[in-house]
Amino acid sequence: MQSVKNRSFKFLHNFSSDDVLTNDYKSDKFESYSVKGTTPNNGKFEYKAKVNLTRDENRNLSAKTDTEGKIIFPFGNQYHFGFFQANKGGKSTVTFQLDGGNVEFKGRKFNWFVKACTNNEFQRLNLRLGANYWGSKCESNTRVQTEEVDGNRVFALSQRTMCRHNNFLYGFAGTLNNKFEAITYDGALGYETKDFDLYLRHESYVDRKNNNPHTIAHISGGNFSLGKLIASAVYRKGNDTFCGEVTHNDGNNGKVGFTVGVNHKVNSDLTAKAKADNNLNVFISLKNKYSRLLTVTGTVQLDLKNLKEGKTNTNTLLPVPLGLEFGLNL
């Protein structure tokens, strides 16, 4: 199924810096389980569960679980239907999606989809209609969506385009609401070779703490926020990938941060990863494919600043955050 995801360019392009710095670090949840597979008619299903163990002020242990499930099955010659259900932080959502598959017109490939999202009580309904274009040097996504924000119905038009010219890539992503306010205004510029990549990206400021993309500082009315600027470099040699990233976040009081990471492929089944940031947080991850059916990922997070001062997190099961992910592929 084709879709337009909320992250500006993740759907259009897989930045190699993301592979090193953002994936497979699961220490925020104690245990994660996933089961995925295919149906006899070439459909797909997947179920995920994340368990977070905490202790209260009396040191009593409690568990909170977030779940997510989806099933996608084809029908007709090219259509797909998807059903998604998620329960995160006590909030439940149900999503239905119809995908029209790829349609070729004058040698060019296009795609369309319709998506509807609501909660388990069907109290509100968010709709999204999208179209995609796949070219040899350019990809483009367009979507129209409507959703309820603070009791008001909001309409928005989004456009994302990513193009290539030789080793260069460049893209733009923007969202305009029914009040002609620029909700998002993102950009990306990159240079990629076999061994070395350079990226410069801009991401609009989002109130991620409250998970509300509509609290972004708008361009209109003089309330302009620069957002986040991200400069990253990637170097590959043999089985190793090295990455460095510098960020300037206008939405976080203009703070500048950096992260460095390395990915080492031990063999075809085992991968080791590590990253560290300017706040002295160190993440170490091991991912092992035991068989075609089972993959296990383990991550430990070390807060060197607090450990040096003798501080540990007593609200979690372990003083040092540890995450385990079990993936079963049927």
Buried (B, 14 or more C-beta within 10 A) or exposed (E): BBBBEEEBBEBBBEBBBBBBBBEBBBBEBBBBBBBBEEEEEEBBBBBBBBBBBBBEEEEEEEEEEBBBBBBBBBEEEEEBBBBBBBBEEEEBBBBEBBBBBEEEEEEEBBBBBEBBBBEEEEEEEBBBBBBBBBEEEBBBBBBEBBBEEEEEEBEBBBEBBBBBEEEEBBBBBBBBBEEEBBBBBBBBEBBBEEEEBBBBBBBBBBEEEEEEBBBBBBBEEEEBBBBBBBBBBBBBEEEEBBBBBBBBBBBEEEEEBBBBBBBBBEEEEEBBBBBBBEEEBBBBBBBBBEEEEEBEBBBBBBBEEBBEEEEEBEEBBEEEBBBBBBBEBE
